[in-house]
Amino acid sequence: MSRNRFYYQQPLTSKKTDKELSKKVKAIFNDNYQSYGTRRLQVALRKKSILLSRRRIGRIMQENG
């Protein structure tokens, strides 16, 4: 295996973690009267030591309607 290929490999996110993150995002969203957007959700998740990008939070919200 070449050196650049070794360092390029990134950990893949599993469906299990996506489901767990989806539950956490839903919980925060529903606890705040369904008024939080991606930016406020990102801040709330960051307070719980969960680092996600706004884009990923947006995708999770879009998947869940």
Protein Blocks (a to p, Z undefined) as FASTA:
>chain_A
ZZklmmmpccdddfklmmmmmmmmmmmmmmnoopacfklmmmmmmmnopacdfklmmmmm
mmnZZ
